[in-house]
Amino acid sequence: MLFCAIIVILFLSVEGEKKNVLFIISDDLRPQLDDYKELNLGPSFTPNLDNLAGKSLLMKRAYVQCALCSPSRTSFLTGRRPDTTHVYDLRHYFREVGGNFTTMPQYFKNNGYRSVGMGKIFHPGMHASHNDDPISWNEFYHLEEDFGVKTHRSSWRAVSKAERLKEPLIDELVVAQARKSLNELAKGKQPFFLAVGFRRPHLPFLFPEEYLADYPTTRIHIPGNDYAPIDMPEIAWSKYRELISYNDIAALNVTGNLNTTLPDQIVKDLRRAYFSSVTFVDAMVGEVLEELKKLNLMNDTVISFIGDHGYSLGEHGLWGKDTNFEDAVHAPMMVRVPGLTDHGVVTNKLVEFVDLFPTIVEAAGLPKLPLCPQRSTQVSLCTEGKSLISLMSDPDAPWKQAVFSQYLRRSNVMGYSIKTDRYRYTEWVRFSGAPNYKADISQVIGRELYDHVNDYQENINLADHHDKVSIVATLRQTLHAGWRPIHFHTDLIGK
């Protein structure tokens, strides 16, 4: 699968008319960047993204609507939440199960832009996106799979320069095409939307071997919380089947069961490989940004970067996404708008990935997206997010006080999660799929409450603690009321 982080770059055409858009996505990227060091996720070396963050609105607390590639990408590319798109897995296509929704690249295409994509933007394949949702693009470049993925089937590999000269890594091919496309599009008079999707740091962790030097073994440590949260309901657990599918991990005969762990050296090797993959992606982003400079477009370019969801690297003994834990739903996001964010703006407001579509549209100067009505299956263009532009001039402005994520477990249990300034509250309830797509909130399989002031790592589930009854009641009411009241009101009770 592809690597889940996202960059968006919008820039002004030579004539000073509509802003163009360059949208870059990185797969499975958690906030493993220098500008998020306060999270203590481990070492990082990301000079290009750090430089971009210094000229952007940096969202310290941005949350995806589902910690899985296709549901998350479908959500932020349509500006709608999973319970509207009805995409909860890697198999279903939103136009078949949700509605004929206008996507971000399609919106720009419909407004006279040249819409071009490459790499992983939508989740690939016939089932998930009908091969990258063709209606969204004027052109789309499908590039070949990574070096040795099918032949080696190892969870990670540091690839030598000699090997890469014979067969470049997929993200090197993506960069080459991105640079070529930028040069071609910059010559035209038509504004354009260019989407660039990087594969790393998604499994397998493949990267140029020289990046290991940025992460000496003395800097690699095992997470201090390599155990499941105390009193966690079992339904919240994921067996990280994706990692186990690789030959080197399968040979260990690990099960992924609750409170089982990988050998210490394997944990360190995997973490080091992930960190190296992140730095590799940072270098690839740097090459794209450098091409913009060469084309004299940086001063007229709005740039945004996000990861499509977070990732667990042994925290709680988990590997990958597929949960509602902070490690899985928290991802990096930054948006650069020349003239608004030149000196860097940092906000700690809670933002969501559905906010990205309306933000980019407003930054580009196109007509704003209307808010979706209560039932929007038949509404082709609307958003369930909120533009972030106001935070660029006032990062402390009144804003929504909660964000929402969800994850489907066992096809009939949905985990609905709400994050406020202090707490994360999650309920796992019975859920029926097509054609009704309905949650039965009266049938609660499990619930979780984590206090992020005293327990940011989410190591103790407080949902059944007697002194938290009123907090649980308030958060439960807010969770059941959904995102719409939060969108309009910023005075949430029981933060």
C-alpha positions in Angstrom: 0.0 0.0 0.0 1.0 3.5 -0.4 2.5 5.9 2.1 0.0 8.0 3.9 1.1 11.7 4.2 -0.2 14.5 2.0 1.2 17.7 0.5 -0.8 20.3 -1.2 0.7 23.1 -3.2 -1.3 25.9 -4.8 0.3 28.5 -6.9 -0.5 31.5 -8.9 -0.3 31.4 -12.7 2.0 33.8 -14.5 -0.8 36.1 -15.4 -1.8 36.4 -11.7 -5.2 34.8 -12.2 -6.4 31.6 -10.5 -4.0 29.8 -8.1 -2.8 26.4 -9.2 -2.7 23.5 -6.8 0.1 21.0 -6.1 -1.3 18.3 -3.8 1.3 15.8 -2.3 0.2 12.8 -0.3 2.5 10.6 1.8 1.2 7.2 3.0 1.1 6.1 6.6 2.9 9.1 7.9 2.4 9.9 11.5 3.7 13.2 13.0 7.2 11.9 12.8 8.6 15.4 12.0 10.9 17.7 13.9 8.1 20.2 14.4 6.2 17.7 16.4 9.1 16.7 18.8 6.9 17.5 21.8 5.1 14.2 21.1 8.2 12.2 21.8 7.6 9.8 19.0 11.3 9.1 18.4 14.1 10.7 16.4 13.4 12.5 13.2 15.3 14.4 10.5 13.0 16.3 8.1 14.7 19.6 7.1 12.6 20.2 4.0 9.3 19.7 5.8 10.5 21.8 8.7 11.4 24.6 6.3 7.9 24.4 4.8 6.3 24.3 8.3 8.1 27.6 9.1 6.2 29.3 6.3 2.9 27.6 6.8 -0.1 27.3 9.2 1.1 24.3 11.2 -1.7 22.2 12.7 -0.4 20.6 15.8 -3.6 18.7 16.4 -5.1 17.4 13.1 -7.1 14.2 13.0 -8.3 11.9 10.3 -11.8 10.6 10.1 -10.7 7.0 9.8 -7.2 5.4 10.3 -7.2 3.4 7.1 -6.0 4.5 3.7 -9.1 4.2 1.5 -11.7 5.5 4.0 -9.4 8.4 5.0 -8.5 9.4 1.5 -12.0 9.1 0.3 -13.1 11.3 3.2 -10.7 14.2 2.7 -10.8 14.1 -1.1 -14.6 14.4 -1.0 -14.8 16.5 2.1 -17.3 14.1 3.7 -17.1 11.7 6.6 -17.1 7.9 6.4 -20.8 7.6 7.4 -21.6 9.7 4.3 -19.2 8.0 1.8 -19.9 4.5 3.3 -16.3 3.6 2.6 -15.0 1.8 5.7 -12.5 -0.6 4.1 -10.2 -1.1 1.1 -12.8 -2.7 -1.2 -15.7 -0.3 -1.7 -15.9 2.7 -4.1 -17.7 5.8 -2.8 -19.5 6.4 -6.1 -21.1 3.0 -5.8 -21.9 2.9 -2.0 -22.1 6.6 -1.1 -23.0 8.9 -3.9 -21.7 10.6 -7.0 -19.7 13.1 -5.0 -17.5 15.8 -6.5 -13.9 15.2 -5.4 -11.2 17.8 -4.8 -9.4 17.3 -8.1 -12.7 17.0 -9.9 -13.9 20.3 -8.5 -10.8 22.1 -9.9 -11.2 20.3 -13.2 -14.8 21.4 -13.4 -13.6 25.0 -12.8 -11.3 25.1 -15.8 -8.2 23.6 -14.2 -5.9 20.9 -15.8 -6.2 18.1 -13.2 -3.2 15.8 -13.2 -2.3 13.0 -10.7 0.4 10.4 -10.1 1.4 7.9 -7.4 -1.1 7.1 -4.7 -3.9 9.6 -4.4 -7.1 7.6 -4.0 -6.5 4.0 -2.8 -5.6 2.2 -6.0 -7.3 -0.7 -7.7 -10.6 -1.4 -9.4 -12.6 -2.1 -6.2 -11.5 0.9 -4.1 -11.5 3.7 -6.8 -12.0 2.2 -10.2 -8.3 2.9 -10.8 -8.0 6.3 -9.2 -11.4 7.7 -10.0 -10.9 8.6 -13.7 -13.5 11.3 -13.7 -11.4 13.4 -11.4 -8.5 13.7 -13.8 -7.5 15.0 -17.2 -4.4 12.8 -16.9 -3.2 10.2 -14.3 0.2 8.4 -14.3 0.2 4.9 -12.9 3.7 4.1 -11.9 5.3 0.7 -11.3 5.6 -1.1 -7.9 8.5 -0.7 -5.6 11.9 -2.4 -6.0 11.8 -6.0 -4.9 8.4 -5.9 -3.2 7.1 -9.0 -4.8 10.4 -11.0 -4.9 11.7 -10.2 -1.4 8.5 -9.8 0.7 10.5 -8.4 3.6 9.1 -5.8 5.9 11.9 -3.4 5.3 15.1 -3.0 3.2 17.8 -0.4 2.8 18.5 -0.3 -0.9 21.9 0.4 -2.3 22.6 3.1 -4.9 23.8 0.5 -7.4 20.4 -1.3 -7.1 18.5 1.9 -7.5 20.3 2.8 -10.6 19.0 -0.4 -12.2 15.5 -0.1 -10.7 14.6 3.2 -8.9 12.3 3.1 -5.9 8.7 4.1 -6.7 9.0 7.4 -4.9 12.0 8.3 -7.0 9.8 7.6 -10.1 7.0 9.8 -8.6 9.4 12.7 -8.2 10.7 12.4 -11.7 7.2 12.5 -13.1 6.2 15.3 -10.8 9.1 17.5 -12.0 8.3 16.7 -15.6 4.6 17.5 -15.1 5.4 20.8 -13.4 7.6 21.9 -16.2 4.9 21.0 -18.8 2.0 22.6 -16.8 4.0 25.7 -16.0 4.2 26.5 -19.8 0.5 26.5 -20.3 -2.0 29.3 -19.6 -4.6 26.9 -18.0 -4.4 26.8 -14.2 -3.8 23.3 -12.9 -4.3 20.9 -10.0 -1.3 18.5 -9.7 -1.6 15.7 -7.2 1.6 13.8 -6.2 1.2 10.7 -4.0 4.3 9.2 -2.3 4.4 5.5 -1.2 6.5 5.7 1.9 6.6 5.3 4.8 4.0 2.6 4.1 5.1 -1.0 4.4 7.4 -2.4 3.2 9.8 0.2 4.5 12.1 0.6 1.4 14.5 3.5 1.3 18.1 4.4 0.1 20.6 2.9 2.5 22.4 6.2 3.1 19.4 7.3 5.3 20.4 4.8 8.0 23.2 7.1 8.9 20.7 9.7 10.2 19.5 7.1 12.7 22.4 5.4 14.5 21.3 2.4 16.5 22.1 4.2 19.8 19.2 6.6 19.1 16.6 3.8 18.5 14.6 2.8 21.5 11.6 0.5 22.3 8.4 2.4 23.2 7.9 2.7 27.0 4.3 1.6 26.6 4.5 -1.7 24.6 1.4 -3.1 26.3 -2.3 -2.7 25.8 -4.0 0.1 27.9 -5.2 -1.1 31.3 -8.9 -2.0 31.1 -9.0 -1.6 27.3 -12.0 -3.5 25.7 -10.7 -6.3 23.5 -12.6 -4.9 20.5 -10.3 -1.9 20.4 -7.3 -4.2 19.6 -5.9 -4.8 16.1 -3.7 -7.9 15.3 -1.6 -6.0 12.7 -2.1 -8.6 10.0 -0.4 -6.4 7.4 3.0 -6.5 9.1 2.6 -10.2 9.9 2.1 -10.9 6.1 5.7 -10.2 5.4 8.0 -13.2 5.3 10.5 -12.0 7.9 7.8 -11.3 10.5 5.8 -14.4 9.7 8.9 -16.5 10.4 8.8 -15.3 14.0 5.4 -17.1 14.4 3.9 -14.1 16.1 0.1 -13.9 16.4 -0.6 -10.2 16.9 -2.7 -11.2 19.9 -3.5 -8.8 22.7 -0.5 -8.0 24.9 2.0 -9.9 22.7 5.1 -8.2 21.5 7.8 -8.6 18.8 11.4 -9.3 19.9 13.2 -6.2 21.0 15.7 -6.2 18.1 12.9 -6.6 15.5 11.1 -3.6 17.1 14.2 -1.5 16.9 14.9 -2.5 13.3 11.4 -1.7 12.2 11.4 1.7 13.9 14.7 2.6 12.4 13.5 1.6 9.0 10.3 3.7 9.4 12.3 6.7 10.5 14.6 6.3 7.6 11.7 6.1 5.2 10.3 9.3 6.5 13.6 11.1 5.9 13.6 9.7 2.4 10.2 11.1 1.8 11.3 14.5 3.2 14.1 14.5 0.6 11.6 13.7 -2.2 9.4 16.5 -1.1 12.4 18.8 -1.1 13.1 17.9 -4.8 9.5 18.9 -5.7 9.8 22.2 -3.9 13.1 22.9 -5.5 11.5 22.4 -8.9 9.0 25.0 -8.0 11.8 27.4 -7.1 13.5 26.8 -10.4 10.2 27.6 -12.2 10.0 30.9 -10.1 6.6 29.7 -8.7 7.3 29.6 -5.0 6.2 33.1 -4.3 2.9 32.5 -5.9 2.4 29.0 -4.4 0.2 27.9 -1.6 1.5 24.6 -0.1 0.0 22.2 2.3 1.3 18.9 3.7 -0.6 16.1 5.5 -0.3 12.4 6.3 -3.3 10.4 5.4 -3.4 8.9 8.9 -1.1 8.0 11.8 0.8 4.8 12.6 1.7 2.7 15.6 5.3 1.6 15.9 5.1 -0.7 18.8 3.2 1.6 21.1 0.7 -0.5 23.1 2.4 -3.5 21.2 0.5 -2.4 18.1 1.8 -2.0 14.5 0.1 0.0 11.8 -3.2 1.8 11.8 -6.6 0.2 12.1 -7.5 1.6 15.5 -8.9 4.7 17.2 -5.9 5.4 19.3 -4.1 8.7 19.2 -1.1 7.2 17.4 -3.4 6.0 14.5 -5.7 9.0 14.0 -3.3 11.9 14.6 -1.4 13.0 11.5 0.7 16.0 10.3 -0.9 18.9 8.4 0.4 22.2 7.2 -0.8 24.8 4.7 1.3 27.6 3.2 -0.4 30.6 1.8 2.0 33.4 0.6 1.1 36.7 2.3 -0.8 35.0 5.1 1.6 32.5 6.6 5.0 33.9 5.5 6.4 34.0 9.0 4.9 30.8 10.1 1.7 30.3 12.2 1.2 27.5 14.7 -2.2 26.5 16.0 -3.2 24.0 18.6 -6.8 24.1 17.7 -8.5 20.7 16.9 -8.8 20.3 13.2 -10.0 17.5 10.9 -9.0 16.2 7.5 -12.4 17.0 6.1 -11.4 20.6 6.6 -8.7 20.3 3.9 -11.0 20.4 0.8 -12.8 23.7 1.7 -9.5 25.2 2.8 -7.8 24.6 -0.5 -10.8 25.8 -2.5 -10.8 29.1 -0.5 -7.1 29.5 -0.7 -7.2 29.1 -4.5 -9.9 31.7 -4.8 -12.6 29.5 -6.1 -16.2 29.6 -4.9 -16.6 28.3 -1.4 -18.1 24.9 -0.8 -21.6 24.8 0.8 -22.1 22.9 4.0 -23.7 19.5 3.4 -27.3 19.1 4.5 -28.3 16.5 6.9 -28.8 14.0 4.1 -26.5 14.6 1.2 -26.4 11.4 -0.8 -28.0 13.2 -3.8 -25.9 16.4 -3.3 -22.9 16.3 -5.6 -20.9 19.2 -4.2 -20.8 20.1 -0.5 -18.5 19.7 2.5 -18.7 18.3 6.1 -15.6 20.2 7.0 -14.7 23.8 7.8 -12.2 26.1 6.1 -9.0 26.7 8.0 -8.3 30.1 6.4 -9.4 32.1 9.5 -6.8 30.3 11.7 -4.1 31.7 9.4 -4.8 35.3 10.6 -5.8 34.3 14.2 -4.6 30.8 15.3 -6.4 31.3 18.6 -9.8 32.2 17.0 -12.9 30.5 18.3 -13.0 27.1 16.7 -14.7 23.7 17.1 -14.0 22.0 20.4 -14.1 18.4 19.3 -13.1 16.2 16.3 -14.4 12.8 15.2 -12.9 9.6 14.0 -14.3 6.0 13.5 -13.2 2.5 12.6 -15.2 -0.5 11.5 -14.3 -3.7 13.3 -15.4 -7.2 12.3 -17.8 -5.7 9.7 -20.6 -5.3 12.4 -19.0 -3.2 15.2 -18.2 0.5 14.7 -15.9 2.4 17.0 -16.9 6.0 17.2 -14.3 8.3 18.8 -14.4 11.9 19.9 -11.3 13.9 20.8 -11.7 17.1 22.9 -9.0 19.4 24.3 -8.5 17.0 27.3 -10.2 13.7 26.6 -10.6 11.0 24.0 -13.8 9.0 24.4 -14.7 6.0 22.2 -17.7 3.8 22.0 -17.8 0.5 20.1 -21.4 -0.2 19.1 -23.3 -2.6 16.8 -23.4 -1.5 13.2 -25.3 -2.7 10.2 -23.8 -2.2 6.8 -25.5 -1.9 3.4 -28.1 -0.9 2.6 -29.0 0.8 5.9 -25.5 1.8 7.3 -26.9 2.3 10.8 -25.3 2.2 14.2 -27.3 0.9 17.2 -25.9 3.1 20.1 -28.0 1.1 22.6 -25.7 -2.0 22.0 -22.4 -0.9 23.4 -19.6 -3.6 23.0 -17.0 -1.5 24.8 -16.0 2.0 25.6 -12.8 3.9 26.3 -11.9 7.2 28.1 -8.4 8.6 28.1 -7.2 11.7 29.9 -4.7 13.4 27.6 -3.5 15.8 30.4 -2.4 13.0 32.7 -2.1 10.2 30.2 -1.3 11.4 26.7 -0.1 7.9 25.7 -3.5 6.5 26.5 -2.3 3.8 28.8 -5.2 3.7 31.3 -8.9 3.4 30.2 -11.0 5.4 32.7 -14.4 4.8 31.2 -15.6 2.7 34.1 -14.0 4.7 36.9 -16.6 6.1 39.3 -15.1 9.6 39.4 -15.5 9.9 35.6 -19.2 9.2 35.4 -20.2 12.8 34.7 -17.4 13.3 32.1 -18.4 10.1 30.3 -22.0 11.2 30.3 -21.1 14.6 28.8 -18.8 13.2 26.2 -21.2 10.4 25.3 -23.9 13.0 24.6 -21.5 15.1 22.5 -20.4 12.0 20.5 -24.0 11.0 19.8 -25.0 14.5 18.7 -22.3 14.3 16.1 -20.1 16.8 14.3 -22.8 19.2 13.1 -23.4 21.0 16.5 -19.7 21.3 16.9 -19.3 22.9 13.5 -21.6 25.7 14.5 -20.9 26.1 18.2 -17.5 26.5 19.9 -18.7 26.4 23.6 -18.6 22.6 24.2 -19.4 21.7 27.8 -17.1 19.3 29.5 -13.9 19.9 27.5 
